[in-house]
């Protein structure tokens, strides 16, 4: 039997932040600063869609990820984003290559 899925609701935020932090620590070696970022994103009301960003007057969307998250890069590229910059840095307790992907709206 398939699991039943439902849309995200605000009451899911604590669970989402906790699970994302645990998995990132386990899979990527991230430290406790990662869940703090996830909490800011979840609580910030990020529009999540290009049409709503465009309607709000934004001209460009920028997405940030790490080079090791190749699936994210492929997803961004398939949706019209281009890699704008990449820079080695320390993030969430790990040495990574930070990437910025951009797309005009």
N, CA, C and O atoms as CSV, one atom per row, in Angstrom:
chain,resi,resn,atom,element,x,y,z
A,1,UNK,N,N,0.844,-1.183,0.000
A,1,UNK,CA,C,0.000,0.000,0.000
A,1,UNK,C,C,0.891,1.248,0.000
A,1,UNK,O,O,1.912,1.290,0.687
A,2,UNK,N,N,0.500,2.252,-0.768
A,2,UNK,CA,C,1.250,3.494,-0.870
A,2,UNK,C,C,0.924,4.401,0.310
A,2,UNK,O,O,-0.209,4.407,0.791
A,3,UNK,N,N,1.919,5.176,0.784
A,3,UNK,CA,C,1.620,6.127,1.860
A,3,UNK,C,C,0.726,7.246,1.338
A,3,UNK,O,O,0.719,7.558,0.147
A,4,UNK,N,N,-0.005,7.822,2.232
A,4,UNK,CA,C,-0.862,8.950,1.871
A,4,UNK,C,C,-0.079,10.238,2.068
A,4,UNK,O,O,0.505,10.462,3.127
A,5,UNK,N,N,-0.069,11.083,1.041
A,5,UNK,CA,C,0.629,12.352,1.117
A,5,UNK,C,C,-0.384,13.483,1.245
A,5,UNK,O,O,-1.516,13.394,0.769
A,6,UNK,N,N,0.053,14.530,1.892
A,6,UNK,CA,C,-0.776,15.719,2.016
A,6,UNK,C,C,0.121,16.941,1.869
A,6,UNK,O,O,1.345,16.829,1.940
A,7,UNK,N,N,-0.473,18.084,1.669
A,7,UNK,CA,C,0.287,19.324,1.540
A,7,UNK,C,C,0.903,19.712,2.882
A,7,UNK,O,O,0.385,19.382,3.949
A,8,UNK,N,N,2.014,20.418,2.791
A,8,UNK,CA,C,2.682,20.960,3.975
A,8,UNK,C,C,1.767,21.962,4.655
A,8,UNK,O,O,1.133,22.781,3.990
A,9,UNK,N,N,1.696,21.898,5.973
A,9,UNK,CA,C,0.936,22.871,6.749
A,9,UNK,C,C,1.876,23.489,7.783
A,9,UNK,O,O,2.873,22.861,8.140
A,10,UNK,N,N,1.595,24.694,8.274
A,10,UNK,CA,C,2.501,25.356,9.213
A,10,UNK,C,C,2.855,24.518,10.439
A,10,UNK,O,O,3.953,24.649,10.980
A,11,UNK,N,N,1.948,23.670,10.878
A,11,UNK,CA,C,2.216,22.838,12.045
A,11,UNK,C,C,3.301,21.790,11.776
A,11,UNK,O,O,3.809,21.171,12.711
A,12,UNK,N,N,3.655,21.592,10.507
A,12,UNK,CA,C,4.708,20.637,10.147
A,12,UNK,C,C,6.108,21.228,10.293
A,12,UNK,O,O,7.091,20.492,10.206
A,13,UNK,N,N,6.220,22.511,10.510
A,13,UNK,CA,C,7.516,23.196,10.462
A,13,UNK,C,C,8.529,22.606,11.443
A,13,UNK,O,O,9.667,22.339,11.060
A,14,UNK,N,N,8.137,22.401,12.693
A,14,UNK,CA,C,9.095,21.879,13.674
A,14,UNK,C,C,9.629,20.513,13.247
A,14,UNK,O,O,10.829,20.254,13.328
A,15,UNK,N,N,8.725,19.643,12.792
A,15,UNK,CA,C,9.135,18.317,12.340
A,15,UNK,C,C,10.060,18.422,11.131
A,15,UNK,O,O,11.085,17.743,11.076
A,16,UNK,N,N,9.711,19.262,10.169
A,16,UNK,CA,C,10.517,19.420,8.964
A,16,UNK,C,C,11.926,19.892,9.299
A,16,UNK,O,O,12.904,19.345,8.789
A,17,UNK,N,N,12.033,20.898,10.148
A,17,UNK,CA,C,13.336,21.437,10.530
A,17,UNK,C,C,14.162,20.369,11.238
A,17,UNK,O,O,15.344,20.197,10.938
A,18,UNK,N,N,13.557,19.664,12.160
A,18,UNK,CA,C,14.271,18.643,12.928
A,18,UNK,C,C,14.755,17.512,12.028
A,18,UNK,O,O,15.918,17.117,12.114
A,19,UNK,N,N,13.890,16.984,11.169
A,19,UNK,CA,C,14.258,15.868,10.303
A,19,UNK,C,C,15.314,16.279,9.267
A,19,UNK,O,O,16.235,15.515,8.976
A,20,UNK,N,N,15.174,17.472,8.722
A,20,UNK,CA,C,16.152,17.938,7.733
A,20,UNK,C,C,17.521,18.077,8.392
A,20,UNK,O,O,18.538,17.697,7.812
A,21,UNK,N,N,17.542,18.625,9.611
A,21,UNK,CA,C,18.801,18.769,10.330
A,21,UNK,C,C,19.457,17.437,10.641
A,21,UNK,O,O,20.667,17.289,10.472
A,22,UNK,N,N,18.676,16.467,11.094
A,22,UNK,CA,C,19.204,15.137,11.410
A,22,UNK,C,C,19.773,14.467,10.160
A,22,UNK,O,O,20.871,13.912,10.191
A,23,UNK,N,N,19.027,14.522,9.073
A,23,UNK,CA,C,19.483,13.866,7.835
A,23,UNK,C,C,20.712,14.558,7.262
A,23,UNK,O,O,21.623,13.891,6.770
A,24,UNK,N,N,20.749,15.896,7.320
A,24,UNK,CA,C,21.907,16.611,6.785
A,24,UNK,C,C,23.150,16.300,7.606
A,24,UNK,O,O,24.238,16.136,7.054
A,25,UNK,N,N,22.989,16.218,8.927
A,25,UNK,CA,C,24.127,15.859,9.783
A,25,UNK,C,C,24.607,14.444,9.458
A,25,UNK,O,O,25.809,14.205,9.342
A,26,UNK,N,N,23.684,13.525,9.314
A,26,UNK,CA,C,24.031,12.134,9.030
A,26,UNK,C,C,24.656,11.967,7.648
A,26,UNK,O,O,25.681,11.300,7.511
A,27,UNK,N,N,24.055,12.562,6.629
A,27,UNK,CA,C,24.478,12.327,5.254
A,27,UNK,C,C,25.609,13.225,4.787
A,27,UNK,O,O,26.421,12.816,3.957
A,28,UNK,N,N,25.675,14.447,5.311
A,28,UNK,CA,C,26.650,15.425,4.826
A,28,UNK,C,C,27.635,15.882,5.896
A,28,UNK,O,O,28.590,16.598,5.594
A,29,UNK,N,N,27.410,15.473,7.148
A,29,UNK,CA,C,28.301,15.886,8.227
A,29,UNK,C,C,28.053,17.302,8.704
A,29,UNK,O,O,28.919,17.898,9.344
A,30,UNK,N,N,26.876,17.856,8.401
A,30,UNK,CA,C,26.568,19.230,8.785
A,30,UNK,C,C,26.463,19.412,10.291
A,30,UNK,O,O,26.192,18.460,11.023
A,31,UNK,N,N,26.678,20.629,10.744
A,31,UNK,CA,C,26.604,20.924,12.172
A,31,UNK,C,C,25.244,21.531,12.526
A,31,UNK,O,O,24.327,21.536,11.705
A,32,UNK,N,N,25.124,22.038,13.745
A,32,UNK,CA,C,23.844,22.565,14.231
A,32,UNK,C,C,23.418,23.879,13.588
A,32,UNK,O,O,22.309,24.350,13.842
A,33,UNK,N,N,24.270,24.483,12.762
A,33,UNK,CA,C,23.870,25.741,12.120
A,33,UNK,C,C,22.908,25.490,10.954
A,33,UNK,O,O,22.175,26.399,10.564
A,34,UNK,N,N,22.894,24.286,10.394
A,34,UNK,CA,C,22.016,24.011,9.260
A,34,UNK,C,C,20.538,24.105,9.625
A,34,UNK,O,O,19.789,24.772,8.911
A,35,UNK,N,N,20.077,23.459,10.718
A,35,UNK,CA,C,18.658,23.597,11.060
A,35,UNK,C,C,18.233,25.046,11.308
A,35,UNK,O,O,17.073,25.398,11.095
A,36,UNK,N,N,19.162,25.879,11.754
A,36,UNK,CA,C,18.842,27.298,11.966
A,36,UNK,C,C,18.468,27.941,10.631
A,36,UNK,O,O,17.504,28.703,10.559
A,37,UNK,N,N,19.226,27.635,9.574
A,37,UNK,CA,C,18.912,28.156,8.239
A,37,UNK,C,C,17.570,27.617,7.749
A,37,UNK,O,O,16.757,28.368,7.210
A,38,UNK,N,N,17.341,26.330,7.934
A,38,UNK,CA,C,16.068,25.737,7.506
A,38,UNK,C,C,14.912,26.431,8.218
A,38,UNK,O,O,13.893,26.722,7.592
A,39,UNK,N,N,15.052,26.699,9.512
A,39,UNK,CA,C,14.005,27.383,10.280
A,39,UNK,C,C,13.729,28.761,9.684
A,39,UNK,O,O,12.570,29.160,9.562
A,40,UNK,N,N,14.778,29.490,9.311
A,40,UNK,CA,C,14.593,30.820,8.717
A,40,UNK,C,C,13.842,30.733,7.393
A,40,UNK,O,O,12.975,31.563,7.117
A,41,UNK,N,N,14.164,29.742,6.577
A,41,UNK,CA,C,13.506,29.584,5.277
A,41,UNK,C,C,12.042,29.216,5.468
A,41,UNK,O,O,11.159,29.808,4.848
A,42,UNK,N,N,11.790,28.236,6.331
A,42,UNK,CA,C,10.418,27.777,6.562
A,42,UNK,C,C,9.573,28.896,7.160
A,42,UNK,O,O,8.410,29.060,6.792
A,43,UNK,N,N,10.146,29.660,8.074
A,43,UNK,CA,C,9.395,30.713,8.744
A,43,UNK,C,C,9.319,32.015,7.987
A,43,UNK,O,O,8.560,32.909,8.361
A,44,UNK,N,N,10.106,32.136,6.912
A,44,UNK,CA,C,10.184,33.404,6.214
A,44,UNK,C,C,9.127,33.636,5.169
A,44,UNK,O,O,9.054,34.725,4.598
A,45,UNK,N,N,8.307,32.646,4.903
A,45,UNK,CA,C,7.269,32.830,3.909
A,45,UNK,C,C,7.795,32.988,2.504
A,45,UNK,O,O,7.188,33.689,1.695
A,46,UNK,N,N,8.931,32.341,2.189
A,46,UNK,CA,C,9.494,32.403,0.841
A,46,UNK,C,C,8.430,32.021,-0.161
A,46,UNK,O,O,7.772,30.994,0.010
A,47,UNK,N,N,8.239,32.820,-1.213
A,47,UNK,CA,C,7.119,32.576,-2.114
A,47,UNK,C,C,7.129,31.196,-2.767
A,47,UNK,O,O,6.067,30.612,-2.986
A,48,UNK,N,N,8.298,30.675,-3.077
A,48,UNK,CA,C,8.365,29.318,-3.589
A,48,UNK,C,C,8.063,29.151,-5.061
A,48,UNK,O,O,8.332,28.085,-5.616
A,49,UNK,N,N,7.516,30.155,-5.712
A,49,UNK,CA,C,7.228,30.005,-7.138
A,49,UNK,C,C,7.685,31.236,-7.889
A,49,UNK,O,O,7.645,32.354,-7.374
A,50,UNK,N,N,8.114,31.013,-9.102
A,50,UNK,CA,C,8.573,32.135,-9.926
A,50,UNK,C,C,7.448,33.094,-10.284
A,50,UNK,O,O,7.676,34.304,-10.289
A,51,UNK,N,N,6.238,32.610,-10.585
A,51,UNK,CA,C,5.175,33.570,-10.904
A,51,UNK,C,C,4.858,34.535,-9.759
A,51,UNK,O,O,4.623,35.721,-9.990
A,52,UNK,N,N,4.851,34.028,-8.531
A,52,UNK,CA,C,4.531,34.930,-7.425
A,52,UNK,C,C,5.665,35.918,-7.181
A,52,UNK,O,O,5.417,37.065,-6.808
A,53,UNK,N,N,6.912,35.483,-7.387
A,53,UNK,CA,C,8.045,36.402,-7.245
A,53,UNK,C,C,7.984,37.493,-8.312
A,53,UNK,O,O,8.224,38.665,-8.024
A,54,UNK,N,N,7.665,37.102,-9.536
A,54,UNK,CA,C,7.551,38.060,-10.627
A,54,UNK,C,C,6.417,39.050,-10.363
A,54,UNK,O,O,6.569,40.254,-10.572
A,55,UNK,N,N,5.289,38.533,-9.905
A,55,UNK,CA,C,4.144,39.401,-9.611
A,55,UNK,C,C,4.457,40.377,-8.482
A,55,UNK,O,O,3.887,41.467,-8.424
A,56,UNK,N,N,5.356,39.992,-7.590
A,56,UNK,CA,C,5.746,40.867,-6.481
A,56,UNK,C,C,6.784,41.896,-6.916
A,56,UNK,O,O,7.205,42.727,-6.111
A,57,UNK,N,N,7.205,41.850,-8.195
A,57,UNK,CA,C,8.125,42.848,-8.717
A,57,UNK,C,C,9.583,42.418,-8.800
A,57,UNK,O,O,10.442,43.212,-9.183
A,58,UNK,N,N,9.867,41.180,-8.448
A,58,UNK,CA,C,11.246,40.713,-8.555
A,58,UNK,C,C,11.580,40.467,-10.018
A,58,UNK,O,O,10.737,40.002,-10.784
A,59,UNK,N,N,12.823,40.783,-10.405
A,59,UNK,CA,C,13.254,40.604,-11.786
A,59,UNK,C,C,14.117,39.362,-11.966
A,59,UNK,O,O,14.269,38.856,-13.078
A,60,UNK,N,N,14.675,38.878,-10.871
A,60,UNK,CA,C,15.597,37.746,-10.954
A,60,UNK,C,C,15.432,36.892,-9.709
A,60,UNK,O,O,15.170,37.398,-8.617
A,61,UNK,N,N,15.590,35.591,-9.894
A,61,UNK,CA,C,15.580,34.684,-8.753
A,61,UNK,C,C,16.971,34.082,-8.632
A,61,UNK,O,O,17.571,33.660,-9.620
A,62,UNK,N,N,17.472,34.050,-7.400
A,62,UNK,CA,C,18.778,33.456,-7.104
A,62,UNK,C,C,18.567,32.295,-6.143
A,62,UNK,O,O,17.851,32.419,-5.148
A,63,UNK,N,N,19.186,31.186,-6.446
A,63,UNK,CA,C,19.114,30.011,-5.582
A,63,UNK,C,C,20.517,29.633,-5.146
A,63,UNK,O,O,21.467,29.733,-5.922
A,64,UNK,N,N,20.641,29.208,-3.920
A,64,UNK,CA,C,21.937,28.846,-3.355
A,64,UNK,C,C,21.941,27.370,-3.009
A,64,UNK,O,O,20.972,26.853,-2.454
A,65,UNK,N,N,23.027,26.696,-3.334
A,65,UNK,CA,C,23.195,25.290,-2.964
A,65,UNK,C,C,24.682,25.009,-2.850
A,65,UNK,O,O,25.508,25.914,-2.970
A,66,UNK,N,N,25.009,23.773,-2.622
A,66,UNK,CA,C,26.404,23.328,-2.614
A,66,UNK,C,C,26.642,22.428,-3.812
A,66,UNK,O,O,25.735,21.724,-4.257
A,67,UNK,N,N,27.845,22.449,-4.325
A,67,UNK,CA,C,28.213,21.644,-5.483
A,67,UNK,C,C,27.913,20.157,-5.266
A,67,UNK,O,O,27.572,19.445,-6.210
A,68,UNK,N,N,28.041,19.698,-4.034
A,68,UNK,CA,C,27.796,18.280,-3.740
A,68,UNK,C,C,26.330,17.895,-3.918
A,68,UNK,O,O,26.013,16.709,-4.005
A,69,UNK,N,N,25.439,18.871,-3.973
A,69,UNK,CA,C,24.015,18.603,-4.176
A,69,UNK,C,C,23.714,18.639,-5.675
A,69,UNK,O,O,23.014,19.523,-6.169
A,70,UNK,N,N,24.251,17.677,-6.362
A,70,UNK,CA,C,24.156,17.646,-7.825
A,70,UNK,C,C,22.715,17.575,-8.329
A,70,UNK,O,O,22.384,18.150,-9.365
A,71,UNK,N,N,21.869,16.870,-7.594
A,71,UNK,CA,C,20.462,16.786,-8.021
A,71,UNK,C,C,19.825,18.168,-8.023
A,71,UNK,O,O,19.021,18.474,-8.903
A,72,UNK,N,N,20.170,19.003,-7.056
A,72,UNK,CA,C,19.630,20.361,-7.022
A,72,UNK,C,C,20.099,21.138,-8.245
A,72,UNK,O,O,19.301,21.826,-8.882
A,73,UNK,N,N,21.385,21.037,-8.583
A,73,UNK,CA,C,21.905,21.728,-9.756
A,73,UNK,C,C,21.214,21.288,-11.039
A,73,UNK,O,O,20.897,22.115,-11.894
A,74,UNK,N,N,20.981,19.980,-11.174
A,74,UNK,CA,C,20.280,19.489,-12.367
A,74,UNK,C,C,18.846,20.019,-12.415
A,74,UNK,O,O,18.356,20.400,-13.478
A,75,UNK,N,N,18.185,20.040,-11.273
A,75,UNK,CA,C,16.818,20.563,-11.205
A,75,UNK,C,C,16.790,22.035,-11.585
A,75,UNK,O,O,15.928,22.456,-12.357
A,76,UNK,N,N,17.718,22.821,-11.056
A,76,UNK,CA,C,17.772,24.245,-11.383
A,76,UNK,C,C,18.010,24.439,-12.875
A,76,UNK,O,O,17.323,25.237,-13.513
A,77,UNK,N,N,18.990,23.704,-13.446
A,77,UNK,CA,C,19.308,23.847,-14.871
A,77,UNK,C,C,18.112,23.491,-15.747
A,77,UNK,O,O,17.835,24.174,-16.734
A,78,UNK,N,N,17.402,22.422,-15.386
A,78,UNK,CA,C,16.220,22.015,-16.164
A,78,UNK,C,C,15.127,23.074,-16.131
A,78,UNK,O,O,14.268,23.112,-17.012
A,79,UNK,N,N,15.157,23.930,-15.120
A,79,UNK,CA,C,14.122,24.951,-14.977
A,79,UNK,C,C,14.608,26.340,-15.352
A,79,UNK,O,O,14.059,27.345,-14.900
A,80,UNK,N,N,15.647,26.388,-16.187
A,80,UNK,CA,C,16.079,27.655,-16.766
A,80,UNK,C,C,17.085,28.460,-15.955
A,80,UNK,O,O,17.405,29.587,-16.333
A,81,UNK,N,N,17.589,27.922,-14.861
A,81,UNK,CA,C,18.608,28.622,-14.082
A,81,UNK,C,C,19.972,28.336,-14.682
A,81,UNK,O,O,20.183,27.298,-15.309
A,82,UNK,N,N,20.898,29.269,-14.482
A,82,UNK,CA,C,22.276,29.060,-14.915
A,82,UNK,C,C,23.181,29.268,-13.715
A,82,UNK,O,O,22.892,30.080,-12.837
A,83,UNK,N,N,24.281,28.524,-13.687
A,83,UNK,CA,C,25.244,28.663,-12.605
A,83,UNK,C,C,25.948,29.997,-12.754
A,83,UNK,O,O,26.605,30.241,-13.766
A,84,UNK,N,N,25.821,30.861,-11.766
A,84,UNK,CA,C,26.383,32.207,-11.805
A,84,UNK,C,C,27.741,32.283,-11.125
A,84,UNK,O,O,28.632,32.996,-11.588
A,85,UNK,N,N,27.903,31.550,-10.024
A,85,UNK,CA,C,29.182,31.589,-9.315
A,85,UNK,C,C,29.337,30.337,-8.461
A,85,UNK,O,O,28.361,29.696,-8.070
A,86,UNK,N,N,30.594,30.013,-8.187
A,86,UNK,CA,C,30.932,28.898,-7.311
A,86,UNK,C,C,32.172,29.307,-6.520
A,86,UNK,O,O,33.122,29.859,-7.075
A,87,UNK,N,N,32.150,29.031,-5.226
A,87,UNK,CA,C,33.252,29.461,-4.374
A,87,UNK,C,C,33.438,28.479,-3.229
A,87,UNK,O,O,32.476,28.103,-2.560
A,88,UNK,N,N,34.680,28.066,-3.008
A,88,UNK,CA,C,34.989,27.201,-1.872
A,88,UNK,C,C,34.773,27.982,-0.583
A,88,UNK,O,O,35.150,29.150,-0.477
A,89,UNK,N,N,34.162,27.322,0.392
A,89,UNK,CA,C,33.909,27.977,1.674
A,89,UNK,C,C,33.654,26.909,2.739
A,89,UNK,O,O,33.606,25.715,2.443
A,90,UNK,N,N,33.492,27.358,3.971
A,90,UNK,CA,C,33.121,26.473,5.063
A,90,UNK,C,C,31.664,26.780,5.387
A,90,UNK,O,O,31.305,27.928,5.650
A,91,UNK,N,N,30.838,25.751,5.367
A,91,UNK,CA,C,29.414,25.932,5.591
A,91,UNK,C,C,28.887,24.763,6.406
A,91,UNK,O,O,29.136,23.605,6.073
A,92,UNK,N,N,28.163,25.065,7.466
A,92,UNK,CA,C,27.577,24.039,8.319
A,92,UNK,C,C,28.624,23.057,8.832
A,92,UNK,O,O,28.348,21.866,8.980
A,93,UNK,N,N,29.830,23.563,9.102
A,93,UNK,CA,C,30.883,22.746,9.661
A,93,UNK,C,C,31.675,21.930,8.658
A,93,UNK,O,O,32.500,21.107,9.056
A,94,UNK,N,N,31.447,22.136,7.365
A,94,UNK,CA,C,32.117,21.350,6.325
A,94,UNK,C,C,32.746,22.270,5.283
A,94,UNK,O,O,32.257,23.374,5.042
A,95,UNK,N,N,33.837,21.807,4.666
A,95,UNK,CA,C,34.407,22.499,3.512
A,95,UNK,C,C,33.566,22.104,2.300
A,95,UNK,O,O,33.423,20.919,1.998
A,96,UNK,N,N,33.017,23.089,1.617
A,96,UNK,CA,C,32.135,22.838,0.478
A,96,UNK,C,C,32.428,23.849,-0.623
A,96,UNK,O,O,33.206,24.784,-0.438
A,97,UNK,N,N,31.798,23.645,-1.754
A,97,UNK,CA,C,31.806,24.646,-2.827
A,97,UNK,C,C,30.378,25.177,-2.908
A,97,UNK,O,O,29.451,24.464,-3.291
A,98,UNK,N,N,30.227,26.432,-2.541
A,98,UNK,CA,C,28.926,27.095,-2.566
A,98,UNK,C,C,28.627,27.536,-3.993
A,98,UNK,O,O,29.512,28.023,-4.698
A,99,UNK,N,N,27.375,27.365,-4.417
A,99,UNK,CA,C,26.976,27.761,-5.765
A,99,UNK,C,C,25.777,28.705,-5.701
A,99,UNK,O,O,24.893,28.557,-4.857
A,100,UNK,N,N,25.769,29.675,-6.610
A,100,UNK,CA,C,24.621,30.553,-6.821
A,100,UNK,C,C,24.114,30.322,-8.243
A,100,UNK,O,O,24.860,30.456,-9.213
A,101,UNK,N,N,22.849,29.976,-8.346
A,101,UNK,CA,C,22.167,29.786,-9.637
A,101,UNK,C,C,21.189,30.927,-9.825
A,101,UNK,O,O,20.526,31.324,-8.866
A,102,UNK,N,N,21.077,31.473,-11.040
A,102,UNK,CA,C,20.198,32.604,-11.284
A,102,UNK,C,C,19.305,32.356,-12.500
A,102,UNK,O,O,19.629,31.576,-13.396
A,103,UNK,N,N,18.173,33.049,-12.491
A,103,UNK,CA,C,17.256,33.023,-13.629
A,103,UNK,C,C,16.516,34.342,-13.655
A,103,UNK,O,O,16.036,34.823,-12.628
A,104,UNK,N,N,16.430,34.917,-14.830
A,104,UNK,CA,C,15.616,36.115,-15.007
A,104,UNK,C,C,14.157,35.720,-14.973
A,104,UNK,O,O,13.792,34.649,-15.457
A,105,UNK,N,N,13.318,36.572,-14.408
A,105,UNK,CA,C,11.879,36.262,-14.312
A,105,UNK,C,C,11.098,36.952,-15.413
A,105,UNK,O,O,9.878,36.806,-15.489
